[in-house]
């Protein structure tokens, strides 16, 4: 490649996430990544859900987790898929119940992470996607995605992200971070999940 020439190529990934030819990245530039509540050095994967504030030109990572094993009512721990952005105390919701998370264990198992929670008031089924709650008693999501991340980004000072505004044949089972039902509503028909 000649010096100074940069080709607009899709990023390299190790699994297929969607029909790459359907990806639409608006030409409105990058978004400043809001690092509040994100662990320094966290790698944000392609197609991670983002809420992009068009006024502030900031992108916020939507914190979703997928439950990998049913958690019974009264349980004090919940097993979730690896790779989440949760890094300590947080409120998560399934739309009905708010789960108070006090800690996360990311090292004891290579297959899943374990959230330490206050006793659950209802069971949480395997496969359920929980998202960050608006508050300790508010079962609504704090944010929902209106775009997704384009390529790998490291959480560090001055980081920006490129947002995808549309994509088809998104392979939900291959995503690195889950997309909630709320996200699907706010992403609208610009994203097609299979």
C-alpha positions in Angstrom: 0.0 0.0 0.0 1.4 3.4 -0.9 2.5 5.6 1.9 -0.3 7.9 3.2 -3.1 5.9 1.5 -5.7 4.6 3.9 -8.4 2.3 2.6 -11.9 2.3 4.1 -12.1 -1.4 4.9 -14.3 -3.1 7.5 -12.5 -4.0 10.7 -11.1 -7.5 11.2 -13.2 -9.6 13.5 -13.0 -13.3 14.5 -16.7 -14.1 13.9 -19.4 -13.1 11.5 -21.8 -10.5 13.1 -23.9 -9.4 10.2 -24.1 -8.9 6.4 -21.1 -6.7 6.2 -22.2 -5.1 2.9 -25.4 -3.8 4.7 -23.4 -1.8 7.3 -24.2 1.9 7.1 -21.9 4.4 8.9 -23.1 8.0 8.6 -20.6 10.5 7.6 -21.3 12.6 10.6 -18.0 11.8 12.2 -16.9 10.1 15.4 -18.5 10.3 18.9 -16.6 11.0 22.1 -16.8 8.0 24.4 -18.2 8.7 27.8 -16.0 6.7 30.2 -18.1 7.2 33.3 -18.6 3.9 35.0 -16.4 2.0 32.5 -13.3 0.2 33.6 -10.1 1.8 32.2 -8.7 -0.6 29.5 -12.1 -2.3 28.8 -12.3 -3.4 25.1 -15.6 -2.4 23.6 -16.4 -4.9 20.8 -18.0 -4.4 17.4 -21.8 -4.2 17.6 -21.8 -3.3 21.3 -25.0 -1.2 22.0 -24.5 2.5 22.1 -26.6 5.5 23.0 -25.4 8.4 20.9 -26.4 11.9 22.2 -26.6 14.0 19.1 -26.5 17.3 21.0 -23.5 16.5 23.2 -21.8 14.4 20.5 -21.2 11.7 23.2 -21.6 7.9 23.0 -22.6 6.0 26.0 -22.1 2.2 26.2 -25.4 0.5 27.1 -24.6 -2.0 29.8 -26.4 -5.3 29.1 -25.7 -8.8 30.5 -27.0 -12.2 29.4 -28.0 -14.7 32.2 -26.4 -18.1 31.5 -28.0 -20.1 34.2 -31.5 -19.7 35.8 -31.3 -17.8 39.1 -34.1 -18.8 41.5 -36.1 -16.3 43.7 -34.1 -15.6 46.8 -30.8 -16.3 45.0 -27.9 -14.0 46.0 -25.8 -14.6 42.9 -26.5 -14.5 39.1 -24.2 -16.1 36.5 -23.8 -14.0 33.3 -21.9 -14.4 30.1 -18.3 -13.2 30.0 -17.4 -9.9 28.4 -19.9 -7.6 30.0 -19.1 -3.9 30.9 -20.4 -4.4 34.4 -17.5 -3.7 36.9 -19.0 -3.4 40.4 -22.1 -1.9 42.0 -24.9 -1.4 39.5 -28.7 -1.7 39.3 -29.9 -4.1 36.5 -33.5 -4.7 35.3 -35.4 -7.2 33.4 -38.3 -4.8 33.0 -40.1 -6.0 36.1 -37.5 -6.5 38.8 -34.6 -4.4 39.7 -31.5 -6.4 40.7 -29.0 -4.7 43.0 -25.5 -5.8 42.2 -22.8 -5.2 44.8 -19.9 -7.0 43.1 -18.8 -9.1 40.1 -16.4 -12.1 40.1 -14.7 -12.3 36.7 -11.9 -14.6 37.6 -13.3 -17.8 39.4 -14.7 -19.3 36.2 -13.5 -19.3 32.6 -17.1 -19.9 31.4 -19.1 -17.2 33.1 -18.9 -14.2 35.5 -20.9 -14.2 38.8 -22.8 -11.2 40.1 -23.3 -10.8 43.8 -26.8 -9.5 44.3 -29.3 -8.8 47.1 -31.8 -11.6 47.3 -33.9 -11.8 44.1 -37.6 -11.2 44.5 -38.4 -13.4 41.4 -36.5 -15.9 39.3 -34.5 -14.9 36.3 -34.5 -17.3 33.4 -31.5 -18.5 31.5 -31.0 -16.4 28.3 -32.6 -13.3 29.7 -30.9 -10.0 28.9 -30.7 -7.6 31.8 -29.8 -3.9 31.3 -28.7 -1.1 33.5 -31.7 0.2 35.4 -32.7 3.9 35.7 -32.5 3.6 39.5 -32.8 1.3 42.5 -36.6 1.2 42.3 -37.1 2.1 38.6 -37.4 -0.9 36.3 -36.9 1.1 33.2 -33.6 1.1 31.4 -31.1 3.9 32.1 -30.3 4.1 28.3 -31.3 2.2 25.2 -29.2 1.8 22.1 -29.8 4.0 19.0 -26.7 2.8 17.3 -24.0 0.2 17.7 -20.2 0.3 17.8 -18.3 -0.3 14.6 -15.0 -1.8 15.7 -12.9 -2.6 18.7 -12.2 0.4 21.0 -10.2 0.5 24.2 -11.7 2.6 27.1 -9.0 5.3 27.6 -8.8 9.1 27.8 -9.7 10.8 24.5 -11.2 7.7 22.9 -13.8 8.1 20.2 -16.1 5.6 18.6 -17.6 5.2 15.1 -21.3 4.4 15.2 -23.2 2.1 12.9 -26.6 3.5 12.1 -28.0 0.4 10.2 -27.1 -3.2 9.5 -29.0 -6.3 8.3 -28.9 -10.0 9.1 -27.3 -9.2 12.5 -26.5 -12.6 14.0 -27.6 -12.1 17.6 -26.0 -15.3 18.9 -22.6 -14.2 17.6 -22.6 -10.8 19.3 -19.9 -10.1 21.9 -22.4 -8.0 24.0 -26.1 -8.8 24.1 -28.8 -6.5 22.7 -31.9 -6.1 24.8 -35.5 -6.0 23.6 -35.5 -2.3 24.6 -32.5 -1.8 22.3 -34.2 -3.5 19.4 -37.1 -1.1 19.8 -35.0 2.0 19.7 -32.7 0.7 17.0 -35.9 0.3 14.9 -36.1 -1.4 11.6 -32.7 0.0 10.6 -31.3 -3.2 12.2 -32.5 -6.6 11.3 -31.8 -9.4 13.8 -31.7 -13.1 12.9 
